[in-house]
């Protein structure tokens, strides 16, 4: 009776929603009949398509096509990106994820070509959307790659509120591939961002993501899982989330899993059933399939095998119809367990074969032996049925016990093999993800260093050719004036002093331009540029620098590598000049094969070597960035009052 009342109330809500959507559609149609700017018309056409989604998906698709044609004709790249991004939801809601990915690729392309101020933020949003679609089709590596792209952009352009959902998404993805460290890292980032906002739904989402991390990972910390799911419950309101079935489904699934791990099976079943009710109301296929499969698993733990079979068959049928293969393997495994535990070995064998085909993770001889054992038990059980009719009740119980013990042992062997192979796949996926992150960091560093050198070159040229020419012209003009003027001794003295100051200014300007991009480095190479730099320091009298080079004579060093080595030496000597109070220093640069070695030592007052690793000064930050970019490492030896020795080894740069 209660179930019937619930359905009637929810059906009434859906009717009101559809009615209100039709009212919005009529309003936008009237709005489109009026004259308006092109950008406003593109937005209105997109809103019309979005409002059609809850009423008629066919009309929604046609409305999106009209919006796309108009935006293309007016070359509205930003609006076109938004239309494509919203259109992708229409396809993903029907589990047509490959088509949604193609549409999102079009959105990304248009955002990249747009100069709209919000284009970068929307590009990040599209990256996160496409990451979710790849996760749905089990392409986890691409999912993580696009999530990282989106997060990288958002961390530069967006507020904390915009980062909560992407952090939660990638945390859950790391959980799927068995990386609890990364899962917790991003889940706690999500919680920190959510707390900054103070927005209840954001805090709710971060808390249940953390609960999910603790209940599903190898940590299996039920105390922490219960803590965070209870905290999430404080921010969860069914009325506020009534239009967000995915949020409701996720919350109920995680809460049910916490109770299941705590072996409170009745409470677990209660929340799995609530999850199914919400998913059924919104025809949310993922929620319905997952809820039924998990209810089957709980029923197995309660030894309610008939009930488990009913739930599992329903969940498997739905997951199979829409291609949720990551659920099917679990469903098939549960069904094999049910039939094995109830002595139906033919069905157990058939479902194990289905599980094997879907998961494609069991290839060892031990797994094949398990299949053979199931086949033999199936054949043996047919003969035993004839004998059981002639035996006593006690003998039947003994036979059943022996069979169950054998099946349990075989299942344990299979579980061990499956777990071992699963861990192997996780390691391969994790290796690929680490490579992607490293490549992303190197690319960013390369862009920064190249941009910095280009700006230095431009400024040096402007100073030398522009300001230098002007100052030289002024000096020439003054000298010409001097020959045509009669001056008093005082004026003569002031004029000579001004000319000296002008000469000093020209020398200082040339020194600055030379430091920013020394001509010797460009014209004569690294070895000559370093010699000139050290000679200039020696001539100043502030510090005596002894320069030594090994293997650099007549060697042509690639431009990017030469610039980075020159800047590292320049920064280290500048640090000595500013902070060391040293009298002398040694600079040694050597080349062996494709590798370089740099050593800079001074007899100054020294410092704490940890400063070079953790300090936030611009000098050491630049040195670390250049060393990391060139795949090298840096060793700093120093004690207060005993000088400093810095040794850097650099690998070959890739062109």
C-alpha positions as CSV (number, residue, x, y, z in Angstrom):
1,X,0.0,0.0,0.0
2,X,2.8,2.4,0.9
3,X,4.6,1.6,-2.4
4,X,1.5,2.4,-4.4
5,X,1.0,5.8,-2.6
6,X,4.7,6.7,-3.2
7,X,4.3,6.0,-7.0
8,X,1.2,8.2,-7.2
9,X,2.9,11.1,-5.4
10,X,5.9,11.0,-7.7
11,X,3.9,10.6,-10.8
12,X,2.0,13.7,-9.9
13,X,5.3,15.6,-9.5
14,X,6.4,14.5,-13.0
15,X,3.2,15.7,-14.5
16,X,3.6,19.1,-13.0
17,X,7.2,19.2,-14.2
18,X,6.2,18.4,-17.8
19,X,3.5,21.0,-17.7
20,X,5.8,23.7,-16.5
21,X,8.3,22.8,-19.2
22,X,5.7,23.2,-21.9
23,X,5.0,26.7,-20.5
24,X,8.7,27.6,-20.8
25,X,8.8,26.2,-24.3
26,X,5.8,28.4,-25.4
27,X,7.4,31.4,-23.7
28,X,10.7,30.9,-25.6
29,X,8.9,30.5,-28.9
30,X,7.3,33.8,-28.5
31,X,10.6,35.4,-27.5
32,X,12.2,34.0,-30.8
33,X,9.6,35.8,-32.9
34,X,11.0,39.1,-31.8
35,X,14.1,41.0,-33.0
36,X,17.2,40.4,-30.8
37,X,21.0,40.3,-31.1
38,X,22.6,37.2,-32.7
39,X,24.2,36.0,-29.5
40,X,20.9,36.3,-27.6
41,X,19.1,34.4,-30.4
42,X,21.7,31.6,-30.2
43,X,21.1,31.3,-26.4
44,X,17.3,31.3,-26.8
45,X,17.5,28.5,-29.4
46,X,19.7,26.5,-27.1
47,X,17.3,27.0,-24.1
48,X,14.4,25.8,-26.3
49,X,16.3,22.6,-27.1
50,X,17.1,22.1,-23.4
51,X,13.4,22.6,-22.3
52,X,12.3,20.1,-25.0
53,X,14.4,17.4,-23.4
54,X,11.9,16.6,-20.6
55,X,9.0,16.7,-23.0
56,X,10.0,15.2,-26.4
57,X,13.6,14.1,-27.1
58,X,12.9,14.0,-30.8
59,X,11.9,17.6,-30.9
60,X,14.9,18.4,-28.6
61,X,17.3,16.9,-31.2
62,X,15.7,19.0,-34.0
63,X,15.9,22.1,-31.9
64,X,19.6,21.5,-31.2
65,X,20.2,21.2,-34.9
66,X,18.5,24.5,-35.6
67,X,20.6,26.2,-32.9
68,X,23.8,24.7,-34.4
69,X,22.9,25.9,-37.9
70,X,22.2,29.4,-36.7
71,X,25.4,29.7,-34.5
72,X,27.5,28.4,-37.4
73,X,26.0,30.8,-39.9
74,X,26.9,33.7,-37.5
75,X,30.3,32.2,-36.6
76,X,29.5,32.3,-32.8
77,X,32.2,29.9,-31.6
78,X,31.5,30.3,-27.9
79,X,27.8,29.8,-28.3
80,X,28.3,26.9,-30.6
81,X,30.5,25.2,-28.0
82,X,27.8,25.6,-25.4
83,X,25.1,24.2,-27.7
84,X,27.2,21.1,-28.5
85,X,28.0,20.6,-24.8
86,X,24.4,20.7,-23.8
87,X,23.4,18.5,-26.7
88,X,25.8,15.8,-25.4
89,X,23.6,15.4,-22.3
90,X,20.7,14.4,-24.5
91,X,22.7,11.4,-25.9
92,X,24.4,10.4,-22.6
93,X,21.0,10.3,-20.8
94,X,20.1,7.6,-23.4
95,X,23.4,5.7,-22.7
96,X,24.7,6.7,-26.1
97,X,28.1,7.7,-24.7
98,X,30.2,7.3,-27.9
99,X,28.0,9.7,-29.7
100,X,28.1,12.1,-26.7
101,X,31.9,12.0,-26.9
102,X,31.9,13.0,-30.6
103,X,29.6,15.9,-29.8
104,X,31.8,17.0,-26.9
105,X,34.8,17.0,-29.1
106,X,33.0,19.6,-31.3
107,X,32.3,21.7,-28.2
108,X,36.0,21.6,-27.2
109,X,37.1,22.6,-30.7
110,X,34.8,25.6,-30.7
111,X,35.9,26.7,-27.2
112,X,39.5,26.5,-28.2
113,X,38.8,28.8,-31.2
114,X,36.9,31.3,-29.2
115,X,38.2,34.5,-27.6
116,X,35.2,34.8,-25.2
117,X,36.3,35.6,-21.6
118,X,34.5,32.5,-20.3
119,X,35.7,30.1,-23.0
120,X,38.6,28.7,-20.9
121,X,36.2,27.9,-18.0
122,X,33.7,26.2,-20.3
123,X,36.5,24.3,-22.0
124,X,37.5,22.9,-18.6
125,X,33.8,21.9,-18.1
126,X,33.7,20.1,-21.4
127,X,36.9,18.2,-20.5
128,X,35.3,17.0,-17.3
129,X,32.1,16.0,-19.2
130,X,34.1,14.0,-21.7
131,X,36.0,12.4,-18.9
132,X,32.7,11.2,-17.4
133,X,31.6,9.7,-20.7
134,X,34.9,7.7,-21.1
135,X,34.4,6.4,-17.6
136,X,30.9,5.1,-18.5
137,X,32.4,3.1,-21.4
138,X,35.3,1.8,-19.2
139,X,38.1,3.7,-21.0
140,X,39.6,4.7,-17.6
141,X,42.9,6.0,-18.9
142,X,41.2,8.5,-21.2
143,X,38.8,9.4,-18.4
144,X,41.6,10.3,-16.1
145,X,43.5,12.2,-18.9
146,X,40.5,14.5,-19.6
147,X,39.6,14.9,-15.9
148,X,43.2,16.1,-15.4
149,X,43.0,18.5,-18.3
150,X,39.8,20.0,-16.9
151,X,41.1,20.3,-13.4
152,X,44.3,21.9,-14.6
153,X,42.4,24.7,-16.4
154,X,39.9,25.2,-13.5
155,X,42.6,25.6,-10.9
156,X,43.9,28.5,-12.9
157,X,40.6,30.2,-13.9
158,X,37.7,29.0,-11.6
159,X,36.5,29.4,-8.0
160,X,36.5,26.7,-5.4
161,X,32.8,26.0,-6.1
162,X,33.6,25.0,-9.7
163,X,36.3,22.5,-8.5
164,X,34.3,20.4,-6.1
165,X,32.5,18.2,-8.7
166,X,35.7,17.6,-10.9
167,X,37.7,16.7,-7.8
168,X,34.9,14.2,-6.8
169,X,34.8,12.7,-10.3
170,X,38.5,12.0,-10.5
171,X,38.6,10.7,-6.9
172,X,35.9,8.1,-7.8
173,X,37.8,7.2,-11.0
174,X,41.0,6.6,-9.1
175,X,38.9,4.4,-6.8
176,X,37.7,2.4,-9.8
177,X,41.3,1.6,-10.8
178,X,42.4,0.8,-7.3
179,X,44.5,3.8,-6.4
180,X,43.4,4.7,-2.8
181,X,46.2,7.3,-2.3
182,X,45.1,9.4,-5.3
183,X,41.4,8.7,-4.5
184,X,41.8,10.1,-0.9
185,X,44.0,13.0,-2.2
186,X,41.3,14.3,-4.6
187,X,38.4,13.5,-2.2
188,X,40.0,15.7,0.5
189,X,40.7,18.4,-2.1
190,X,37.0,18.3,-2.9
191,X,36.1,18.7,0.8
192,X,38.5,21.6,1.3
193,X,37.1,23.4,-1.7
194,X,33.5,22.7,-0.6
195,X,34.2,24.1,2.9
196,X,35.6,27.3,1.4
197,X,32.3,27.8,-0.4
198,X,30.0,27.0,2.5
199,X,27.5,25.6,0.0
200,X,25.5,22.7,1.5
201,X,25.2,20.6,-1.7
202,X,28.9,21.0,-2.4
203,X,29.8,19.8,1.2
204,X,27.4,16.9,0.8
205,X,29.0,15.8,-2.4
206,X,32.5,15.9,-1.0
207,X,31.6,14.0,2.2
208,X,29.9,11.2,0.4
209,X,32.8,10.9,-2.0
210,X,35.1,10.5,1.0
211,X,32.7,7.9,2.5
212,X,32.8,6.1,-0.8
213,X,36.6,6.2,-0.8
214,X,36.9,4.7,2.7
215,X,34.3,1.9,2.2
216,X,35.5,0.7,-1.2
217,X,39.3,0.9,-1.1
218,X,41.8,-1.4,0.4
219,X,41.8,0.8,3.5
220,X,38.2,-0.3,4.2
221,X,38.1,2.1,7.2
222,X,34.5,1.7,8.3
223,X,34.8,4.3,11.1
224,X,35.8,7.0,8.7
225,X,33.3,5.8,6.1
226,X,30.5,6.1,8.7
227,X,31.7,9.5,9.9
228,X,31.6,11.0,6.4
229,X,28.4,9.4,5.2
230,X,26.7,10.7,8.4
231,X,28.1,14.1,7.8
232,X,26.8,14.0,4.2
233,X,23.4,13.0,5.6
234,X,23.3,16.3,7.5
235,X,23.5,18.2,4.2
236,X,21.2,15.8,2.3
237,X,17.6,16.9,1.7
238,X,15.4,14.7,-0.6
239,X,13.3,17.8,-1.5
240,X,16.3,19.9,-2.5
241,X,17.7,17.0,-4.6
242,X,14.4,15.9,-6.1
243,X,15.6,17.1,-9.6
244,X,19.0,15.4,-9.2
245,X,18.5,11.7,-9.5
246,X,22.2,11.0,-9.9
247,X,22.9,12.7,-6.6
248,X,20.2,10.8,-4.8
249,X,21.2,7.5,-6.3
250,X,24.9,8.0,-5.4
251,X,24.0,8.9,-1.8
252,X,21.8,5.9,-1.2
253,X,24.3,3.6,-2.9
254,X,27.2,4.7,-0.7
255,X,25.1,4.7,2.5
256,X,23.9,1.2,1.7
257,X,27.5,0.0,1.1
258,X,28.6,1.4,4.5
259,X,25.9,-0.6,6.3
260,X,26.7,-3.6,4.1
261,X,30.4,-3.5,5.1
262,X,29.3,-3.2,8.7
263,X,27.2,-6.3,8.2
264,X,24.0,-4.5,9.0
265,X,22.3,-6.1,6.1
266,X,18.7,-5.0,6.8
267,X,19.8,-1.3,6.8
268,X,21.8,-1.9,3.6
269,X,18.9,-3.5,1.8
270,X,16.6,-0.5,2.9
271,X,18.9,2.1,1.2
272,X,19.5,-0.1,-1.9
273,X,15.7,-0.2,-2.3
274,X,15.4,3.6,-1.9
275,X,18.1,3.9,-4.6
276,X,16.1,1.7,-6.9
277,X,12.8,3.6,-6.2
278,X,14.5,7.0,-7.2
279,X,16.2,5.4,-10.3
280,X,12.9,3.8,-11.4
281,X,11.0,7.1,-11.1
282,X,13.5,8.9,-13.3
283,X,14.1,5.9,-15.5
284,X,17.8,6.1,-14.5
285,X,19.2,2.9,-15.9
286,X,22.5,3.0,-14.0
287,X,20.8,3.3,-10.6
288,X,18.2,0.6,-11.3
289,X,20.8,-1.9,-12.5
290,X,23.3,-1.2,-9.7
291,X,20.7,-1.3,-6.9
292,X,19.3,-4.6,-8.1
293,X,22.8,-6.2,-8.3
294,X,23.8,-5.0,-4.9
295,X,20.5,-6.2,-3.4
296,X,21.3,-9.6,-4.9
297,X,24.7,-9.4,-3.2
298,X,23.2,-8.5,0.2
299,X,20.6,-11.4,-0.2
300,X,23.5,-13.8,-0.7
301,X,25.1,-12.7,2.5
302,X,21.8,-13.2,4.2
303,X,21.5,-16.7,2.6
304,X,18.3,-15.7,0.9
305,X,19.2,-17.4,-2.4
306,X,15.8,-17.3,-4.1
307,X,15.5,-13.5,-3.4
308,X,19.1,-13.0,-4.6
309,X,18.3,-14.8,-7.9
310,X,15.3,-12.5,-8.5
311,X,17.3,-9.3,-7.9
312,X,20.3,-10.4,-9.9
313,X,18.4,-11.6,-12.9
314,X,16.6,-8.2,-13.1
315,X,19.9,-6.2,-12.7
316,X,21.8,-8.3,-15.2
317,X,19.0,-8.0,-17.8
318,X,19.0,-4.2,-17.5
319,X,22.8,-3.8,-17.4
320,X,23.1,-6.1,-20.5
321,X,20.4,-4.1,-22.4
322,X,22.3,-0.8,-22.2
323,X,25.9,-2.2,-22.2
324,X,27.0,-1.6,-18.5
325,X,29.7,-4.2,-18.8
326,X,31.5,-3.1,-15.6
327,X,28.3,-4.2,-13.7
328,X,27.7,-7.3,-15.7
329,X,30.9,-9.1,-14.5
330,X,29.8,-8.6,-10.9
331,X,26.3,-9.7,-11.6
332,X,27.5,-12.9,-13.4
333,X,29.8,-13.7,-10.6
334,X,27.1,-13.3,-8.0
335,X,24.8,-15.6,-10.0
336,X,27.5,-18.2,-10.3
337,X,27.9,-18.1,-6.5
338,X,24.1,-18.4,-6.0
339,X,23.8,-21.5,-8.2
340,X,27.0,-23.1,-6.8
341,X,25.8,-22.7,-3.2
342,X,22.4,-24.2,-4.1
343,X,23.9,-27.2,-5.9
344,X,22.8,-26.0,-9.5
345,X,26.2,-26.6,-11.0
346,X,25.2,-26.4,-14.7
347,X,23.9,-22.8,-14.2
348,X,26.9,-22.0,-12.0
349,X,29.2,-23.0,-14.8
350,X,27.2,-21.1,-17.4
351,X,27.3,-17.9,-15.4
352,X,30.9,-18.3,-14.6
353,X,31.6,-18.6,-18.3
354,X,29.7,-15.3,-18.9
355,X,31.6,-13.7,-16.1
356,X,34.9,-14.8,-17.7
357,X,33.9,-13.5,-21.1
358,X,33.0,-10.1,-19.7
359,X,35.9,-9.5,-17.3
360,X,38.5,-11.1,-19.6
361,X,40.8,-11.3,-16.5
362,X,41.1,-15.0,-15.8
363,X,43.5,-16.8,-18.1
364,X,45.6,-19.0,-15.8
365,X,45.5,-22.8,-15.7
366,X,44.1,-22.7,-12.2
367,X,41.1,-20.8,-13.5
368,X,40.6,-23.4,-16.2
369,X,40.8,-26.1,-13.6
370,X,38.0,-24.4,-11.7
371,X,35.8,-24.5,-14.8
372,X,36.5,-28.2,-15.2
373,X,35.7,-28.9,-11.6
374,X,32.3,-27.2,-12.0
375,X,31.6,-29.3,-15.1
376,X,32.5,-32.5,-13.3
377,X,30.4,-31.5,-10.3
378,X,27.5,-30.9,-12.6
379,X,27.9,-34.4,-14.1
380,X,28.4,-35.9,-10.7
381,X,25.3,-34.2,-9.3
382,X,23.1,-35.8,-11.9
383,X,24.3,-39.3,-10.8
384,X,24.0,-38.3,-7.1
385,X,20.4,-37.4,-7.6
386,X,19.5,-41.0,-8.3
387,X,21.5,-42.2,-5.3
388,X,20.1,-39.6,-3.0
389,X,16.6,-41.0,-3.5
390,X,17.8,-44.3,-1.9
391,X,19.8,-42.8,0.9
392,X,18.7,-41.5,4.3
393,X,18.2,-37.8,5.2
394,X,21.5,-37.8,7.1
395,X,23.5,-39.0,4.1
396,X,22.0,-36.3,1.9
397,X,23.1,-33.7,4.4
398,X,26.6,-35.0,4.5
399,X,26.9,-35.1,0.7
400,X,25.6,-31.5,0.4
401,X,28.2,-30.4,3.0
402,X,31.0,-32.0,1.1
403,X,29.9,-30.4,-2.2
404,X,29.6,-26.9,-0.6
405,X,33.1,-27.2,0.9
406,X,34.5,-28.2,-2.5
407,X,32.7,-25.3,-4.2
408,X,33.8,-22.8,-1.6
409,X,37.5,-23.9,-2.0
410,X,37.2,-23.6,-5.7
411,X,35.7,-20.1,-5.4
412,X,38.5,-19.1,-3.1
413,X,41.1,-20.2,-5.6
414,X,39.3,-18.3,-8.4
415,X,38.9,-15.2,-6.3
416,X,42.7,-15.2,-5.6
417,X,43.5,-15.5,-9.3
418,X,41.1,-12.8,-10.3
419,X,42.4,-10.4,-7.6
420,X,46.0,-11.0,-8.8
421,X,45.2,-10.3,-12.4
422,X,43.1,-7.3,-11.5
423,X,46.0,-5.8,-9.5
424,X,48.3,-6.3,-12.5
425,X,45.9,-4.3,-14.8
426,X,45.7,-1.6,-12.2
427,X,49.5,-1.2,-12.1
428,X,49.6,-0.8,-15.8
429,X,46.8,1.8,-15.8
430,X,48.5,3.7,-12.9
431,X,51.8,3.7,-14.8
432,X,50.1,5.3,-17.8
433,X,48.4,7.9,-15.6
434,X,51.7,8.8,-14.0
435,X,53.3,9.3,-17.4
436,X,50.4,11.6,-18.5
437,X,50.8,13.7,-15.4
438,X,54.6,14.0,-15.8
439,X,54.3,14.9,-19.5
440,X,51.7,17.6,-18.6
441,X,54.1,19.1,-16.0
442,X,57.0,19.1,-18.4
443,X,54.9,20.7,-21.1
444,X,53.9,23.5,-18.8
445,X,57.5,24.1,-17.6
446,X,58.7,24.2,-21.2
447,X,56.2,26.8,-22.1
448,X,57.1,29.0,-19.1
449,X,60.9,28.7,-19.8
450,X,60.5,29.4,-23.5
451,X,58.2,32.3,-22.9
452,X,60.6,33.8,-20.3
453,X,63.6,33.6,-22.7
454,X,61.6,35.1,-25.6
455,X,60.6,38.0,-23.3
456,X,64.2,38.5,-22.2
457,X,65.4,38.5,-25.8
458,X,62.7,41.1,-26.8
459,X,63.5,43.4,-23.8
460,X,67.2,43.1,-24.5
461,X,66.8,44.1,-28.1
462,X,64.4,47.0,-27.2
463,X,66.9,48.3,-24.6
464,X,70.0,47.9,-26.9
465,X,68.5,49.1,-30.2
466,X,65.9,51.5,-28.9
467,X,67.0,53.1,-25.6
468,X,70.7,52.6,-26.4
469,X,70.3,54.4,-29.7
470,X,68.4,57.3,-28.1
471,X,71.1,57.8,-25.4
472,X,73.9,57.7,-27.9
473,X,72.1,60.3,-30.0
474,X,71.6,62.5,-27.0
475,X,75.4,62.3,-26.2
476,X,76.3,63.2,-29.7
477,X,73.9,66.2,-29.7
478,X,75.4,67.4,-26.4
479,X,79.0,67.1,-27.8
480,X,77.9,69.2,-30.9
481,X,76.3,71.8,-28.6
482,X,79.5,72.1,-26.5
483,X,81.5,73.2,-29.6
484,X,79.0,76.0,-30.4
485,X,78.5,77.4,-26.9
486,X,80.5,79.7,-24.6
487,X,80.2,78.5,-21.0
488,X,81.4,79.7,-17.7
489,X,83.7,77.5,-15.6
490,X,80.8,76.4,-13.4
491,X,78.7,75.5,-16.4
492,X,81.6,73.7,-17.9
493,X,82.0,71.6,-14.8
494,X,78.2,70.8,-14.6
495,X,78.2,69.9,-18.4
496,X,81.2,67.5,-18.0
497,X,79.5,65.8,-14.9
498,X,76.3,65.4,-16.9
499,X,78.2,63.8,-19.8
500,X,79.9,61.4,-17.3
501,X,76.4,60.4,-15.9
502,X,75.2,59.9,-19.5
503,X,78.2,57.6,-20.2
504,X,77.4,55.6,-17.0
505,X,73.8,55.3,-18.0
506,X,74.7,53.9,-21.5
507,X,77.1,51.4,-19.9
508,X,74.5,50.3,-17.3
509,X,71.9,49.9,-20.0
510,X,74.2,47.8,-22.1
511,X,75.1,45.7,-19.1
512,X,71.4,45.0,-18.3
513,X,70.7,44.1,-22.0
514,X,73.8,41.8,-22.1
515,X,72.6,40.0,-18.9
516,X,69.1,39.5,-20.2
517,X,70.4,37.9,-23.5
518,X,74.2,38.0,-23.9
519,X,75.2,38.3,-27.6
520,X,78.1,35.9,-27.0
521,X,75.7,33.1,-26.2
522,X,73.8,33.6,-29.4
523,X,76.9,34.3,-31.6
524,X,79.7,32.2,-30.1
525,X,78.0,29.6,-28.0
526,X,77.8,28.5,-24.3
527,X,81.5,28.2,-23.4
528,X,82.4,31.7,-24.6
529,X,79.3,33.3,-23.0
530,X,80.2,31.7,-19.6
531,X,83.8,32.9,-19.9
532,X,82.6,36.5,-20.7
533,X,80.1,36.4,-17.8
534,X,82.8,35.3,-15.3
535,X,85.3,37.8,-16.7
536,X,82.8,40.6,-16.2
537,X,82.3,39.6,-12.5
538,X,86.1,39.6,-12.1
539,X,86.5,43.0,-13.6
540,X,83.9,44.4,-11.2
541,X,86.2,43.5,-8.3
542,X,83.3,42.3,-6.1
543,X,84.1,38.6,-6.5
544,X,86.9,36.6,-8.0
545,X,85.5,33.8,-10.2
546,X,87.6,31.0,-11.6
547,X,85.9,29.4,-14.6
548,X,86.8,25.9,-15.9
549,X,85.2,24.0,-18.8
550,X,85.7,20.4,-19.8
551,X,84.5,19.0,-23.2
552,X,82.9,22.3,-24.3
553,X,85.7,23.6,-26.5
554,X,84.5,23.8,-30.1
555,X,81.2,22.1,-29.0
556,X,78.0,23.3,-30.5
557,X,75.3,23.1,-27.8
558,X,71.6,23.1,-28.7
559,X,70.2,26.6,-28.1
560,X,67.5,25.7,-25.5
561,X,70.0,23.6,-23.5
562,X,72.7,26.4,-23.7
563,X,70.2,29.0,-22.5
564,X,69.1,26.9,-19.5
565,X,72.7,26.1,-18.4
566,X,73.7,29.8,-18.7
567,X,70.7,30.9,-16.6
568,X,71.5,28.3,-13.9
569,X,75.1,29.4,-13.6
570,X,74.0,33.1,-13.7
571,X,71.4,32.5,-10.9
572,X,73.9,30.6,-8.7
573,X,76.6,33.4,-9.0
574,X,74.0,36.1,-8.4
575,X,73.0,34.3,-5.2
576,X,76.7,34.3,-4.2
577,X,77.0,38.0,-4.9
578,X,73.8,38.9,-3.0
579,X,73.9,36.6,0.0
580,X,77.2,34.8,0.5
581,X,79.7,37.6,1.3
582,X,82.3,35.5,-0.5
583,X,85.7,36.5,-1.8
584,X,86.1,33.8,-4.5
585,X,84.1,31.3,-6.4
586,X,84.7,28.4,-8.8
587,X,82.4,27.6,-11.8
588,X,83.0,24.3,-13.6
589,X,80.9,23.1,-16.5
590,X,81.6,19.8,-18.3
591,X,80.0,17.8,-21.1
592,X,80.2,14.0,-21.5
593,X,78.2,12.5,-24.4
594,X,74.7,14.0,-24.1
595,X,75.0,14.8,-20.4
596,X,76.2,18.0,-18.6
597,X,77.6,18.6,-15.2
598,X,77.7,22.0,-13.4
599,X,79.6,22.7,-10.2
600,X,79.5,26.2,-8.5
601,X,81.4,26.7,-5.1
602,X,82.2,29.7,-3.0
603,X,84.0,30.5,0.3
604,X,81.1,32.6,1.7
605,X,79.1,32.3,4.9
606,X,77.0,29.4,3.8
607,X,73.3,28.6,4.6
608,X,70.9,25.8,5.5
609,X,70.7,23.4,2.4
610,X,67.0,22.7,3.0
611,X,66.3,26.3,1.8
612,X,67.2,25.2,-1.8
613,X,64.5,22.4,-1.6
614,X,61.7,24.2,0.2
615,X,62.4,27.9,-0.3
616,X,59.9,30.0,-2.2
617,X,62.5,32.5,-3.5
618,X,62.4,33.3,-7.2
619,X,66.1,32.3,-7.7
620,X,65.9,28.8,-6.3
621,X,62.5,28.3,-7.9
622,X,63.9,29.1,-11.3
623,X,66.9,26.8,-10.8
624,X,64.6,23.9,-9.7
625,X,62.3,24.4,-12.7
626,X,65.2,24.4,-15.2
627,X,66.8,21.3,-13.6
628,X,63.5,19.4,-13.6
629,X,62.8,20.4,-17.2
630,X,66.1,19.1,-18.3
631,X,65.5,15.8,-16.3
632,X,68.4,16.4,-13.9
633,X,69.0,16.5,-10.2
634,X,70.7,19.0,-7.9
635,X,72.9,18.4,-4.8
636,X,73.6,21.3,-2.4
637,X,76.2,21.0,0.3
638,X,76.6,23.8,2.8
639,X,77.2,24.7,6.5
640,X,77.0,28.1,8.2
641,X,80.5,29.7,7.8
642,X,81.9,27.0,5.5
643,X,80.7,28.2,2.1
644,X,78.4,26.5,-0.5
645,X,79.0,23.7,-3.0
646,X,76.2,23.1,-5.6
647,X,76.5,20.1,-8.0
648,X,74.0,19.6,-10.8
649,X,73.7,16.7,-13.3
650,X,71.6,17.3,-16.4
651,X,70.4,14.7,-19.0
652,X,70.1,15.3,-22.7
653,X,67.3,17.4,-24.0
654,X,64.8,15.9,-26.4
655,X,64.3,17.9,-29.6
